Amino acid sequence: MVGFPFWHYLHRTTDEYRAAIRRKMRAYHVYVQLGCIAQGLLQHLAINHTAEVWRCFRSWLRTMNPAMPPSELIVASALRTTLTVFLAVPALAPDLTKIMAKYRRHDPPPEEERMAA
């Protein structure tokens, strides 16, 4: 039968090939489920913690309205900018203190921070 892909007949393939297909399908499903969970968490933060998200947002928007819940993109940006601050406090994440100490970047401070000190 021309036109049907070869995987249409999985019963004719080897057990190893079918196991690889199952593993790949599981990886796809886990990837999509994690994406849905992440987007749901972003929406939860946007709706239930609006003021805190806007306070942590370190960028500029032409149509920014702090009275409205932020978008998922704004929440993700706020999380990105505050993650290092959150992980730097050992009392908030004691298990991550060793990891942060090992992988912390030692970039020179930005110009405005050096001038303030």
OpenMM code with the backbone's topology and positions (N, CA, C; nanometers):
from openmm import Vec3, app, unit

residues = "MET VAL GLY PHE PRO PHE TRP HIS TYR LEU HIS ARG THR THR ASP GLU TYR ARG ALA ALA ILE ARG ARG LYS MET ARG ALA TYR HIS VAL TYR VAL GLN LEU GLY CYS ILE ALA GLN GLY LEU LEU GLN HIS LEU ALA ILE ASN HIS THR ALA GLU VAL TRP ARG CYS PHE ARG SER TRP LEU ARG THR MET ASN PRO ALA MET PRO PRO SER GLU LEU ILE VAL ALA SER ALA LEU ARG THR THR LEU THR VAL PHE LEU ALA VAL PRO ALA LEU ALA PRO ASP LEU THR LYS ILE MET ALA LYS TYR ARG ARG HIS ASP PRO PRO PRO GLU GLU GLU ARG MET ALA ALA".split()
positions = [
    Vec3(0.0844, -0.1175, 0.0000),
    Vec3(0.0000, 0.0000, 0.0000),
    Vec3(0.0888, 0.1237, 0.0000),
    Vec3(0.0914, 0.1903, -0.1094),
    Vec3(0.1718, 0.3102, -0.1225),
    Vec3(0.0965, 0.4268, -0.0564),
    Vec3(0.1705, 0.5130, 0.0114),
    Vec3(0.1088, 0.6290, 0.0742),
    Vec3(0.0948, 0.6167, 0.2248),
    Vec3(0.0959, 0.4936, 0.2758),
    Vec3(0.0898, 0.4760, 0.4208),
    Vec3(0.2314, 0.4763, 0.4766),
    Vec3(0.2539, 0.5491, 0.5843),
    Vec3(0.3882, 0.5455, 0.6432),
    Vec3(0.4177, 0.4084, 0.7018),
    Vec3(0.5454, 0.3760, 0.7118),
    Vec3(0.5846, 0.2441, 0.7598),
    Vec3(0.5425, 0.2211, 0.9047),
    Vec3(0.5298, 0.3264, 0.9854),
    Vec3(0.4919, 0.3075, 1.1250),
    Vec3(0.3451, 0.2721, 1.1406),
    Vec3(0.2737, 0.2778, 1.0320),
    Vec3(0.1338, 0.2367, 1.0357),
    Vec3(0.1246, 0.0889, 1.0720),
    Vec3(0.2298, 0.0149, 1.0440),
    Vec3(0.2326, -0.1289, 1.0706),
    Vec3(0.3324, -0.1585, 1.1826),
    Vec3(0.3085, -0.1047, 1.3004),
    Vec3(0.4012, -0.1260, 1.4105),
    Vec3(0.4095, -0.2717, 1.4528),
    Vec3(0.3063, -0.3475, 1.4260),
    Vec3(0.3101, -0.4891, 1.4640),
    Vec3(0.4136, -0.5671, 1.3818),
    Vec3(0.4609, -0.5078, 1.2737),
    Vec3(0.5604, -0.5743, 1.1904),
    Vec3(0.7030, -0.5327, 1.2266),
    Vec3(0.7170, -0.4416, 1.3212),
    Vec3(0.8509, -0.3962, 1.3579),
    Vec3(0.9028, -0.4758, 1.4772),
    Vec3(1.0286, -0.4490, 1.5131),
    Vec3(1.0898, -0.5219, 1.6239),
    Vec3(1.0382, -0.4680, 1.7579),
    Vec3(1.0593, -0.5492, 1.8607),
    Vec3(1.0193, -0.5070, 1.9950),
    Vec3(1.0969, -0.3833, 2.0390),
    Vec3(1.2252, -0.3769, 2.0045),
    Vec3(1.3064, -0.2616, 2.0421),
    Vec3(1.2534, -0.1343, 1.9757),
    Vec3(1.2132, -0.1447, 1.8510),
    Vec3(1.1605, -0.0277, 1.7791),
    Vec3(1.0295, 0.0179, 1.8421),
    Vec3(0.9418, -0.0755, 1.8754),
    Vec3(0.8148, -0.0383, 1.9403),
    Vec3(0.8401, 0.0240, 2.0764),
    Vec3(0.9384, -0.0269, 2.1501),
    Vec3(0.9728, 0.0322, 2.2802),
    Vec3(1.0254, 0.1748, 2.2616),
    Vec3(1.1044, 0.1967, 2.1573),
    Vec3(1.1549, 0.3313, 2.1301),
    Vec3(1.0408, 0.4260, 2.0937),
    Vec3(0.9432, 0.3783, 2.0178),
    Vec3(0.8267, 0.4607, 1.9830),
    Vec3(0.7473, 0.4956, 2.1085),
    Vec3(0.7273, 0.3975, 2.1968),
    Vec3(0.6559, 0.4244, 2.3217),
    Vec3(0.7311, 0.5257, 2.4069),
    Vec3(0.8633, 0.5132, 2.4129),
    Vec3(0.9440, 0.6076, 2.4898),
    Vec3(0.9337, 0.7489, 2.4319),
    Vec3(0.9355, 0.7581, 2.2998),
    Vec3(0.9250, 0.8887, 2.2352),
    Vec3(0.7872, 0.9509, 2.2590),
    Vec3(0.6823, 0.8710, 2.2499),
    Vec3(0.5466, 0.9223, 2.2742),
    Vec3(0.5319, 0.9683, 2.4197),
    Vec3(0.5907, 0.8935, 2.5120),
    Vec3(0.5870, 0.9346, 2.6524),
    Vec3(0.6595, 1.0679, 2.6715),
    Vec3(0.7728, 1.0838, 2.6052),
    Vec3(0.8469, 1.2102, 2.6148),
    Vec3(0.7635, 1.3261, 2.5604),
    Vec3(0.6945, 1.3064, 2.4492),
    Vec3(0.6066, 1.4106, 2.3947),
    Vec3(0.4969, 1.4463, 2.4949),
    Vec3(0.4331, 1.3444, 2.5535),
    Vec3(0.3247, 1.3699, 2.6473),
    Vec3(0.3744, 1.4424, 2.7723),
    Vec3(0.4890, 1.4034, 2.8241),
    Vec3(0.5448, 1.4698, 2.9422),
    Vec3(0.5792, 1.6146, 2.9095),
    Vec3(0.6355, 1.6396, 2.7919),
    Vec3(0.6707, 1.7753, 2.7504),
    Vec3(0.5464, 1.8642, 2.7433),
    Vec3(0.4417, 1.8142, 2.6828),
    Vec3(0.3177, 1.8926, 2.6709),
    Vec3(0.2545, 1.9138, 2.8086),
    Vec3(0.2535, 1.8116, 2.8920),
    Vec3(0.1960, 1.8262, 3.0261),
    Vec3(0.2731, 1.9271, 3.1091),
    Vec3(0.4056, 1.9249, 3.1026),
    Vec3(0.4853, 2.0227, 3.1765),
    Vec3(0.4613, 2.1641, 3.1250),
    Vec3(0.4445, 2.1783, 2.9947),
    Vec3(0.4124, 2.3093, 2.9392),
    Vec3(0.2782, 2.3608, 2.9895),
    Vec3(0.1801, 2.2724, 2.9975),
    Vec3(0.0485, 2.3119, 3.0504),
    Vec3(0.0568, 2.3501, 3.1973),
    Vec3(0.1335, 2.2753, 3.2742),
    Vec3(0.1497, 2.3069, 3.4162),
    Vec3(0.2193, 2.4413, 3.4328),
    Vec3(0.3247, 2.4648, 3.3550),
    Vec3(0.3968, 2.5916, 3.3648),
    Vec3(0.3068, 2.7087, 3.3273),
    Vec3(0.2295, 2.6946, 3.2217),
    Vec3(0.1403, 2.8027, 3.1828),
    Vec3(0.0324, 2.8236, 3.2884),
    Vec3(-0.0173, 2.7180, 3.3475),
    Vec3(-0.1160, 2.7316, 3.4544),
    Vec3(-0.0594, 2.8034, 3.5755),
    Vec3(0.0657, 2.7720, 3.6108),
    Vec3(0.1290, 2.8426, 3.7222),
    Vec3(0.1496, 2.9906, 3.6906),
    Vec3(0.1870, 3.0211, 3.5681),
    Vec3(0.2012, 3.1618, 3.5283),
    Vec3(0.0671, 3.2344, 3.5375),
    Vec3(-0.0399, 3.1696, 3.4939),
    Vec3(-0.1721, 3.2312, 3.5027),
    Vec3(-0.2156, 3.2480, 3.6476),
    Vec3(-0.1854, 3.1496, 3.7323),
    Vec3(-0.2183, 3.1605, 3.8750),
    Vec3(-0.1476, 3.2807, 3.9365),
    Vec3(-0.0184, 3.2955, 3.9082),
    Vec3(0.0550, 3.4098, 3.9623),
    Vec3(0.0015, 3.5412, 3.9076),
    Vec3(-0.0360, 3.5434, 3.7818),
    Vec3(-0.0879, 3.6665, 3.7219),
    Vec3(-0.2202, 3.7071, 3.7848),
    Vec3(-0.3062, 3.6122, 3.8144),
    Vec3(-0.4391, 3.6436, 3.8668),
    Vec3(-0.4370, 3.6680, 4.0171),
    Vec3(-0.3645, 3.5842, 4.0909),
    Vec3(-0.3710, 3.5904, 4.2364),
    Vec3(-0.2613, 3.6736, 4.3023),
    Vec3(-0.1581, 3.7099, 4.2283),
    Vec3(-0.0482, 3.7881, 4.2843),
    Vec3(-0.0123, 3.9030, 4.1895),
    Vec3(-0.1117, 3.9729, 4.1432),
    Vec3(-0.0934, 4.0781, 4.0437),
    Vec3(0.0018, 4.1863, 4.0905),
    Vec3(-0.0212, 4.2402, 4.2102),
    Vec3(0.0611, 4.3513, 4.2589),
    Vec3(0.2070, 4.3111, 4.2740),
    Vec3(0.2319, 4.1921, 4.3248),
    Vec3(0.3703, 4.1461, 4.3431),
    Vec3(0.4398, 4.1257, 4.2088),
    Vec3(0.3671, 4.0741, 4.1113),
    Vec3(0.4264, 4.0548, 3.9784),
    Vec3(0.4628, 4.1889, 3.9175),
    Vec3(0.3728, 4.2866, 3.9244),
    Vec3(0.4027, 4.4181, 3.8687),
    Vec3(0.5190, 4.4833, 3.9437),
    Vec3(0.5288, 4.4598, 4.0731),
    Vec3(0.6382, 4.5180, 4.1509),
    Vec3(0.7726, 4.4589, 4.1088),
    Vec3(0.7743, 4.3320, 4.0732),
    Vec3(0.8986, 4.2648, 4.0339),
    Vec3(0.9301, 4.2782, 3.8855),
    Vec3(0.8376, 4.3310, 3.8085),
    Vec3(0.8593, 4.3452, 3.6639),
    Vec3(0.9570, 4.4592, 3.6402),
    Vec3(1.0703, 4.4308, 3.5779),
    Vec3(1.1775, 4.5284, 3.5609),
    Vec3(1.1940, 4.5736, 3.4164),
    Vec3(1.0855, 4.5961, 3.3502),
    Vec3(1.0947, 4.6406, 3.2122),
    Vec3(0.9917, 4.7500, 3.1883),
    Vec3(0.9750, 4.7881, 3.0643),
    Vec3(0.8847, 4.8958, 3.0295),
    Vec3(0.7852, 4.8465, 2.9268),
    Vec3(0.6595, 4.8852, 2.9446),
    Vec3(0.5553, 4.8561, 2.8462),
    Vec3(0.4829, 4.9867, 2.8152),
    Vec3(0.4548, 5.0081, 2.6906),
    Vec3(0.3859, 5.1308, 2.6530),
    Vec3(0.2439, 5.1331, 2.7085),
    Vec3(0.1799, 5.0198, 2.7146),
    Vec3(0.0410, 5.0132, 2.7604),
    Vec3(0.0302, 4.9434, 2.8952),
    Vec3(0.1260, 4.9654, 2.9834),
    Vec3(0.1276, 4.8975, 3.1130),
    Vec3(0.0170, 4.9523, 3.2019),
    Vec3(-0.0639, 4.8610, 3.2557),
    Vec3(-0.1722, 4.8990, 3.3465),
    Vec3(-0.1641, 4.8097, 3.4701),
    Vec3(-0.1030, 4.8587, 3.5778),
    Vec3(-0.0871, 4.7760, 3.6973),
    Vec3(-0.2184, 4.7351, 3.7630),
    Vec3(-0.3288, 4.7962, 3.7267),
    Vec3(-0.4576, 4.7568, 3.7831),
    Vec3(-0.5096, 4.6276, 3.7193),
    Vec3(-0.4598, 4.5940, 3.6036),
    Vec3(-0.5013, 4.4727, 3.5327),
    Vec3(-0.4027, 4.3603, 3.5606),
    Vec3(-0.4480, 4.2355, 3.5591),
    Vec3(-0.3535, 4.1240, 3.5745),
    Vec3(-0.2546, 4.1208, 3.4583),
    Vec3(-0.1299, 4.0901, 3.4857),
    Vec3(-0.0296, 4.0853, 3.3786),
    Vec3(-0.0445, 3.9605, 3.2929),
    Vec3(0.0202, 3.9623, 3.1791),
    Vec3(0.0187, 3.8448, 3.0911),
    Vec3(0.1190, 3.7417, 3.1411),
    Vec3(0.1143, 3.6230, 3.0812),
    Vec3(0.2094, 3.5193, 3.1180),
    Vec3(0.3524, 3.5621, 3.0867),
    Vec3(0.3696, 3.6387, 2.9801),
    Vec3(0.5025, 3.6861, 2.9432),
    Vec3(0.5601, 3.7790, 3.0500),
    Vec3(0.4773, 3.8654, 3.1036),
    Vec3(0.5223, 3.9569, 3.2081),
    Vec3(0.5546, 3.8799, 3.3356),
    Vec3(0.4721, 3.7822, 3.3701),
    Vec3(0.4986, 3.7005, 3.4891),
    Vec3(0.6302, 3.6250, 3.4711),
    Vec3(0.6529, 3.5679, 3.3543),
    Vec3(0.7771, 3.4949, 3.3291),
    Vec3(0.8977, 3.5877, 3.3385),
    Vec3(0.8838, 3.7087, 3.2875),
    Vec3(0.9933, 3.8051, 3.2967),
    Vec3(1.0208, 3.8440, 3.4411),
    Vec3(0.9151, 3.8649, 3.5196),
    Vec3(0.9319, 3.8985, 3.6610),
    Vec3(0.9968, 3.7825, 3.7363),
    Vec3(0.9582, 3.6599, 3.7047),
    Vec3(1.0200, 3.5443, 3.7693),
    Vec3(1.1673, 3.5325, 3.7321),
    Vec3(1.1985, 3.5579, 3.6050),
    Vec3(1.3380, 3.5491, 3.5612),
    Vec3(1.4263, 3.6489, 3.6346),
    Vec3(1.3757, 3.7713, 3.6556),
    Vec3(1.4580, 3.8732, 3.7187),
    Vec3(1.4698, 3.8539, 3.8692),
    Vec3(1.3744, 3.7863, 3.9321),
    Vec3(1.3797, 3.7704, 4.0769),
    Vec3(1.4249, 3.6323, 4.1212),
    Vec3(1.4490, 3.5409, 4.0306),
    Vec3(1.4889, 3.4057, 4.0690),
    Vec3(1.6219, 3.4052, 4.1418),
    Vec3(1.7193, 3.4795, 4.0914),
    Vec3(1.8504, 3.4806, 4.1568),
    Vec3(1.8423, 3.5422, 4.2961),
    Vec3(1.7564, 3.6414, 4.3145),
    Vec3(1.7381, 3.7012, 4.4472),
    Vec3(1.6746, 3.6000, 4.5409),
    Vec3(1.5758, 3.5266, 4.4924),
    Vec3(1.5100, 3.4248, 4.5734),
    Vec3(1.6082, 3.3153, 4.6135),
    Vec3(1.6876, 3.2701, 4.5190),
    Vec3(1.7812, 3.1618, 4.5475),
    Vec3(1.9008, 3.2079, 4.6300),
    Vec3(1.9278, 3.3376, 4.6341),
    Vec3(2.0410, 3.3892, 4.7107),
    Vec3(2.0131, 3.3925, 4.8602),
    Vec3(1.8871, 3.3866, 4.9010),
    Vec3(1.8525, 3.3885, 5.0433),
    Vec3(1.8515, 3.2442, 5.0936),
    Vec3(1.9490, 3.2042, 5.1744),
    Vec3(1.9576, 3.0637, 5.2161),
    Vec3(1.8365, 3.0162, 5.2961),
    Vec3(1.7717, 3.1045, 5.3698),
    Vec3(1.6572, 3.0619, 5.4503),
    Vec3(1.5391, 3.0201, 5.3627),
    Vec3(1.5279, 3.0761, 5.2421),
    Vec3(1.4164, 3.0428, 5.1539),
    Vec3(1.4396, 2.9113, 5.0800),
    Vec3(1.5627, 2.8820, 5.0477),
    Vec3(1.5933, 2.7601, 4.9723),
    Vec3(1.7240, 2.7011, 5.0238),
    Vec3(1.7240, 2.6398, 5.1424),
    Vec3(1.8503, 2.5917, 5.1996),
    Vec3(1.9176, 2.4819, 5.1182),
    Vec3(1.8408, 2.4017, 5.0476),
    Vec3(1.9008, 2.2934, 4.9695),
    Vec3(1.9749, 2.3449, 4.8471),
    Vec3(1.9410, 2.4646, 4.8033),
    Vec3(2.0033, 2.5180, 4.6824),
    Vec3(2.1246, 2.6055, 4.7116),
    Vec3(2.1604, 2.6246, 4.8380),
    Vec3(2.2716, 2.7122, 4.8727),
    Vec3(2.4024, 2.6621, 4.8126),
    Vec3(2.4293, 2.5324, 4.8227),
    Vec3(2.5529, 2.4766, 4.7677),
    Vec3(2.5561, 2.4886, 4.6153),
    Vec3(2.4426, 2.4627, 4.5531),
    Vec3(2.4359, 2.4702, 4.4071),
    Vec3(2.4598, 2.6130, 4.3609),
    Vec3(2.3958, 2.7085, 4.4275),
    Vec3(2.4132, 2.8485, 4.3888),
    Vec3(2.5564, 2.8945, 4.4115),
    Vec3(2.6187, 2.8501, 4.5208),
    Vec3(2.7565, 2.8888, 4.5471),
    Vec3(2.8498, 2.8340, 4.4393),
    Vec3(2.8207, 2.7159, 4.3919),
    Vec3(2.9068, 2.6542, 4.2906),
    Vec3(2.8903, 2.7189, 4.1538),
    Vec3(2.7666, 2.7510, 4.1148),
    Vec3(2.7403, 2.7972, 3.9789),
    Vec3(2.7112, 2.9470, 3.9682),
    Vec3(2.7267, 3.0215, 4.0752),
    Vec3(2.6982, 3.1653, 4.0706),
    Vec3(2.7953, 3.2353, 3.9775),
    Vec3(2.7407, 3.3255, 3.8973),
    Vec3(2.8237, 3.4053, 3.8077),
    Vec3(2.8806, 3.5214, 3.8856),
    Vec3(3.0016, 3.5550, 3.8583),
    Vec3(3.0671, 3.6656, 3.9268),
    Vec3(3.0904, 3.7791, 3.8274),
    Vec3(2.9826, 3.8275, 3.7697),
    Vec3(2.9913, 3.9387, 3.6760),
    Vec3(3.0130, 4.0677, 3.7540),
    Vec3(3.0815, 4.1636, 3.6946),
    Vec3(3.0934, 4.2926, 3.7631),
    Vec3(2.9565, 4.3594, 3.7706),
    Vec3(2.9305, 4.4356, 3.8771),
    Vec3(2.7982, 4.4988, 3.8888),
    Vec3(2.7759, 4.6006, 3.7783),
    Vec3(2.6509, 4.6225, 3.7400),
    Vec3(2.6219, 4.7236, 3.6381),
    Vec3(2.6690, 4.8624, 3.6839),
    Vec3(2.6848, 4.9514, 3.5906),
    Vec3(2.7394, 5.0843, 3.6156),
    Vec3(2.6603, 5.1612, 3.7212),
    Vec3(2.5264, 5.1571, 3.7151),
    Vec3(2.4456, 5.2340, 3.8095),
    Vec3(2.4588, 5.1811, 3.9527),
    Vec3(2.4832, 5.0500, 3.9709),
    Vec3(2.5014, 4.9963, 4.1056),
    Vec3(2.6361, 5.0367, 4.1635),
    Vec3(2.7388, 5.0468, 4.0804),
    Vec3(2.8689, 5.0890, 4.1306),
    Vec3(2.8675, 5.2355, 4.1705),
    Vec3(2.7912, 5.3164, 4.0986),
    Vec3(2.7858, 5.4583, 4.1289),
    Vec3(2.7100, 5.4834, 4.2601),
    Vec3(2.6105, 5.4001, 4.2900),
    Vec3(2.5310, 5.4200, 4.4106),
    Vec3(2.6098, 5.3839, 4.5367),
    Vec3(2.7071, 5.2992, 4.5260),
    Vec3(2.7827, 5.2550, 4.6433),
    Vec3(2.8893, 5.3480, 4.6811),
] * unit.nanometer
topology = app.Topology()
chain = topology.addChain("A")
for resn in residues:
    res = topology.addResidue(resn, chain)
    for name in ("N", "CA", "C"):
        topology.addAtom(name, app.Element.getBySymbol(name[0]), res)
